[in-house]
Amino acid sequence: MGEGGREHALAWAIARSPRLTELHAAPGNPGIAALGQCHPVRAEDGEGILALCVTLGIDLVVVGPEGPLVSGIADELRRAGIAVFGPSAAAARIEGSKRFAKRLMQAAGVPTAESLAVAQLPCVVKADGLAAGKGVYVCRTRDELDRGLRAAAARGTGTLIEELLEGEEISLLAITDGRTILPLAPAQDFKRALDGDAGPNTGGMGSYSPVPRLDDADLEELVDRVHRPVIEALARGGTPFVGCLYAGLMLTDQGPRVLEFNCRFGDPETQSLLPRLESDLLEALAAAAGGDLTGVELEVGTHAAVTVVLAGSSYPEHGDTGTPIDGVDSAEEAGALVFHAGTALQDGRLVSHGGRVLNVTGLGASVADARDAAYAAIDRISFPGALYRRDIAALAHA
């Protein structure tokens, strides 16, 4: 379910599984259409999704975006006897309500940013509900604080104020059946629109994996401190989390702190993480949805991946529609993976149809090599007015 770059990456990984018989997407995109059959049903259309699953005899539904999960699509499908990879509406509150997530973390003893009753600079202002990655405002000046408070209030979902944490930010995603936890490799994403982490927050302008300085022992410690207490707390409360639990973390001098939890795969982290997997993703997704990940492993390759987002010229304020795109085949022939994030076919011609339009993923023996591959592939793509950052993974060690 879904139509973005994350969903294309999921479809690409699922299509590699020998267990796959048929792949269907709702609504999908031109990139996904090359892997399976797309259907003109929006991910938000619960009744349409259910009818499609019944008609096609679907064995497993993988939900990409957070909106349908928070709205309860997984509950609706499970009541109809359809296996779903994705949490219930009750468990998806961990992303749907930052207040709920904060209370849950405090009860579970998960380290997180301190809440502030009164805004004190520097601080972070957050809109409480879903905001597609654009509801967080880092405020270091009075002007930024005023603008952040107005923008958060305008969303009408409530406002939270937290201390501003300093350090290195990472994303740690884990697949879980509600008990067993299978972490993916850590990744780092880039939320600001412009080079040097300037400009407004976006849904994400790029990502890379692996993250330097984090080894297997660090990964295990993070899962034990962050994911496991939350998974156990949700299970005790009668709302087990089945799906992908994504923790956005800040590695501070005082240790890791959780910035946010998400109830689904990250975007664009997924586009860098899944190409590094050497295991059968479909097997893991099906086992989690079935409630038993016992014996399932996720092997990650030693190679690196770097993903660069190509967005419309007015992103994130406005999307881009109808701009012709050329050179995707050439980029793929050069060895890159090109995931469609906001594209459409217009009279047989590939055109833009969204804010973030393409995700170009380069692979290599090191982060530096993967970065070179990604930008070399971008040079082969013609997309007039494309906005993209030129510093994705630039500071990562090879």
LINCOR-V459529 format. One record per pair of residues at least 24 apart in sequence whose ideal C-beta (glycine too) atoms are under 8 Angstrom apart, sorted by the first residue. I is the first residue (numbers start at 1). GAP is how many residues later the second one is. D is the distance in whole Angstrom. If there is no record, write none. Layout:
BEGIN
i = <I;I>
gap = <GAP;GAP>
d = <D;D>
END
This chain:
BEGIN
i = <1;1;1;1;1;1;1;1;1;1;1;2;2;2;2;3;3;3;3;3;4;4;4;4;4;4;4;4;5;5;5;5;5;5;5;5;5;5;5;6;6;6;6;6;6;6;6;7;7;7;8;8;8;8;8;9;9;9;9;9;9;10;10;10;10;10;10;11;11;12;12;12;13;13;13;13;13;14;14;14;14;16;16;17;17;17;17;18;19;19;19;19;20;22;24;24;24;26;29;29;29;29;29;30;30;30;30;30;31;31;31;31;32;43;43;43;44;44;46;46;46;46;49;49;50;50;50;50;53;53;53;54;58;59;59;60;60;60;60;60;60;61;61;62;62;63;63;64;64;65;66;66;66;66;66;66;66;67;69;69;69;69;70;70;70;70;74;74;83;83;83;84;84;85;85;85;85;85;85;85;86;86;86;86;86;87;87;87;87;88;88;90;91;91;91;91;91;91;91;92;94;94;94;94;94;94;94;95;95;95;95;95;95;96;96;96;97;97;98;98;98;98;98;98;99;99;99;101;101;102;104;104;104;105;105;105;107;108;108;108;108;109;110;110;110;110;110;111;111;111;111;111;111;112;112;112;113;113;113;113;113;113;113;113;114;114;115;115;115;116;116;116;117;118;119;119;119;121;122;123;123;123;123;124;124;124;124;124;125;125;125;125;125;125;126;126;126;126;126;127;127;127;127;127;127;128;128;128;128;129;129;129;130;131;131;132;133;133;133;133;133;134;134;134;134;134;136;136;137;138;138;139;140;165;165;165;165;166;166;166;167;167;167;167;167;168;168;169;169;169;169;169;170;170;170;170;170;171;171;171;171;171;171;171;172;172;172;172;172;172;172;172;173;173;173;173;173;173;173;173;173;174;174;174;174;174;174;175;175;175;175;175;175;175;176;176;176;176;176;176;176;176;176;177;177;177;177;177;177;177;177;178;178;178;178;178;178;178;179;179;179;179;180;180;180;180;181;181;181;181;181;182;182;182;182;182;182;183;183;183;183;183;184;184;184;184;185;185;185;185;185;185;185;186;186;186;186;186;187;187;187;187;187;188;188;189;189;189;190;190;190;193;193;193;193;193;194;195;195;195;196;200;200;201;202;202;202;202;202;203;203;203;203;204;204;204;204;204;204;205;205;205;205;205;205;205;206;206;206;206;206;206;206;206;206;207;207;207;207;207;207;207;207;208;208;208;208;208;208;208;208;208;208;208;209;209;209;209;209;209;210;210;210;211;212;212;212;222;222;222;225;226;226;230;242;242;242;243;268;268;268;268;268;271;271;271;271;271;271;272;272;272;272;273;275;275;275;275;276;276;276;276;276;277;302;303;303;303;303;304;304;304;304;304;304;304;305;305;305;305;306;306;306;306;306;306;306;306;306;306;307;307;307;307;307;307;307;308;308;308;308;308;308;308;308;308;308;309;309;309;309;309;309;310;310;310;310;310;310;310;310;310;310;310;311;311;311;311;311;311;312;312;312;312;312;312;312;312;313;313;313;315;315;315;316;318;319;319;319;319;320;320;320;320;320;320;321;321;321;321;322;322;322;322;323;323;323;323;323;324;324;324;324;324;324;325;325;325;325;325;325;325;325;326;326;326;326;327;327;327;327;328;328;330;330;331;331;331;331;331;332;334;334;334;334;335;335;335;335;336;336;336;336;336;336;336;336;337;337;338;338;352;357;357;358;366;367;367;367;367;368;368;369;371>
gap = <24;25;42;48;60;61;62;63;64;67;72;41;61;62;63;24;25;26;29;40;25;60;61;263;337;338;350;352;262;263;265;266;304;334;335;336;351;353;354;58;59;259;260;261;262;264;265;25;57;58;24;331;332;333;351;261;262;265;266;330;350;52;54;255;260;264;271;24;25;262;325;327;261;262;264;268;269;48;267;268;271;264;265;263;264;265;266;262;261;263;264;267;262;34;28;32;34;26;311;312;313;314;315;310;313;314;315;320;307;308;309;312;308;24;25;30;24;27;25;26;27;30;24;28;26;27;30;32;24;27;29;26;24;24;227;24;25;222;225;226;229;24;25;24;223;180;201;200;201;199;26;29;30;64;196;197;198;63;26;174;194;195;25;26;60;193;168;169;203;206;207;158;205;157;158;159;200;201;203;204;156;157;158;177;178;154;155;156;176;151;154;149;143;148;149;150;151;152;172;171;136;140;147;151;167;168;169;35;165;166;167;168;169;33;34;167;31;32;28;29;30;31;62;162;29;59;61;159;160;58;126;129;130;125;153;156;126;121;122;124;125;120;115;116;119;120;148;114;115;144;145;146;147;145;146;147;49;50;51;52;137;144;145;146;48;49;45;46;47;45;46;47;44;43;26;30;42;24;42;38;39;40;41;37;38;39;40;41;24;26;27;34;35;36;26;33;34;35;36;24;25;28;30;31;32;29;30;31;32;26;28;29;27;24;26;71;58;68;69;70;71;66;67;68;69;182;65;124;64;26;63;25;24;85;87;92;94;84;86;87;83;84;85;86;90;82;83;79;80;81;82;90;41;44;78;79;81;36;75;76;77;78;95;98;47;50;51;54;55;74;75;77;71;72;73;74;92;93;96;97;100;49;53;70;71;72;73;68;69;109;110;113;118;123;51;55;65;66;67;68;69;112;117;65;110;111;112;113;114;115;116;53;56;57;62;63;64;113;52;56;61;114;112;113;114;116;42;46;47;50;64;102;106;111;114;115;116;36;39;40;44;115;89;93;114;116;24;25;26;34;88;91;115;24;25;28;33;36;24;79;82;85;86;205;208;77;79;80;199;201;202;118;122;123;194;196;195;194;195;196;195;116;117;115;109;113;114;153;154;64;113;152;153;62;63;64;65;105;152;63;103;104;106;183;184;187;62;100;101;102;103;182;183;186;187;59;61;62;64;65;99;100;185;64;96;97;98;99;159;162;163;184;185;188;60;63;64;67;95;96;66;94;157;185;155;184;185;25;27;34;31;30;32;31;46;47;49;45;39;41;73;88;91;34;36;66;68;88;90;33;34;35;89;32;30;62;86;88;24;25;27;28;29;24;63;60;61;62;67;59;60;61;62;63;65;66;56;57;58;65;55;56;58;61;64;65;67;68;86;87;32;52;53;54;55;67;85;51;52;53;54;66;67;70;80;81;84;32;47;49;50;79;80;46;47;48;49;50;68;71;73;76;77;78;44;45;46;75;76;77;30;40;42;43;45;73;74;75;72;73;74;40;41;72;39;37;33;34;35;36;32;33;34;35;37;65;30;31;32;33;24;29;30;31;28;29;60;61;62;25;26;27;58;59;60;25;26;27;32;33;56;57;58;24;55;56;57;53;54;55;56;30;53;50;51;29;46;47;49;50;45;39;42;43;46;27;28;38;42;24;25;26;27;37;38;40;41;24;26;39;43;31;26;29;25;32;26;29;30;31;28;30;29;25>
d = <8;6;4;7;6;7;5;5;7;6;7;5;7;3;5;5;6;5;8;7;7;7;7;6;5;7;8;7;6;6;8;6;8;4;7;3;7;8;4;6;8;6;7;4;7;5;7;7;4;8;5;4;5;7;8;5;5;5;8;5;8;6;6;7;7;7;8;5;6;7;7;7;4;8;7;4;8;7;6;5;7;8;8;5;7;4;7;7;7;5;6;8;6;8;8;6;7;6;5;8;8;6;8;6;5;7;5;6;7;6;3;7;7;7;5;8;6;7;7;7;5;5;6;7;6;6;6;8;7;7;5;7;6;7;8;8;7;8;7;5;6;7;7;7;6;8;7;7;7;7;7;5;7;6;7;6;5;6;8;8;5;6;7;4;6;7;8;8;7;4;6;8;6;7;6;8;5;8;6;5;7;5;8;8;7;5;6;5;5;6;8;4;6;5;7;4;8;8;7;4;7;8;7;8;5;8;6;7;8;6;5;4;8;7;6;8;6;7;6;8;5;8;5;7;6;7;7;7;5;7;6;6;7;7;6;8;6;4;5;7;4;6;7;6;5;6;6;7;8;6;6;5;7;6;4;8;4;5;8;5;8;6;8;7;7;5;7;7;6;4;6;6;8;8;6;7;5;6;4;6;7;6;5;7;5;7;5;8;6;8;5;6;7;6;7;7;4;8;7;8;4;4;5;7;6;5;4;7;6;7;3;7;8;6;8;6;7;7;7;4;6;8;5;7;7;6;6;8;7;7;8;8;7;4;6;5;7;8;6;8;5;5;4;7;8;7;5;7;7;5;8;7;5;7;8;5;6;8;6;7;6;7;5;5;8;6;7;7;8;7;5;6;6;7;5;8;6;6;7;8;7;6;5;7;5;8;8;8;6;5;7;5;7;7;7;6;6;7;7;8;6;6;7;6;7;4;8;8;5;6;5;7;8;6;3;6;5;7;7;7;8;8;8;4;6;8;6;6;6;6;8;6;8;6;7;7;5;6;8;5;7;8;5;8;7;7;5;5;8;8;6;6;5;7;4;5;7;8;7;7;4;6;6;8;7;7;6;5;6;8;6;8;7;6;7;8;7;5;6;5;7;6;8;7;8;7;5;8;8;6;7;7;6;8;6;5;8;7;8;8;8;5;7;7;5;7;6;7;6;5;5;8;6;3;7;8;5;5;7;5;8;5;8;6;7;7;4;7;6;7;7;7;4;6;7;5;6;6;7;6;8;6;7;8;7;6;4;8;7;6;7;7;6;7;6;7;7;7;5;6;8;8;5;8;4;8;5;5;5;4;7;5;6;7;5;6;6;6;5;5;6;8;5;7;8;6;7;6;7;7;6;7;6;5;7;4;6;7;5;5;7;5;8;6;4;4;7;5;6;5;8;5;7;4;8;7;7;7;5;8;8;5;7;6;6;7;5;7;5;7;6;6;8;8;5;4;8;7;7;7;6;5;7;5;6;5;6;7;5;7;8;6;7;6;6;7;8;7;4;7;5;4;7;6;6;7;8;8;5;5;4;8;7;7;6;7;8;6;6;8;7;5;7;8;6;4;7;6;7;6;7;6;8;8;7;5;6;6;7;7;7;7;5;8;7;4;8;5;4;5;8;7;6;4;8;6;4;7;5;5;8;8;6;5;6;8;7;6;7;6;6;5;8;6;6;8;3;4;7;7;8;7;7;7;7;4;5;4;7;6;8;4;7;8>
END
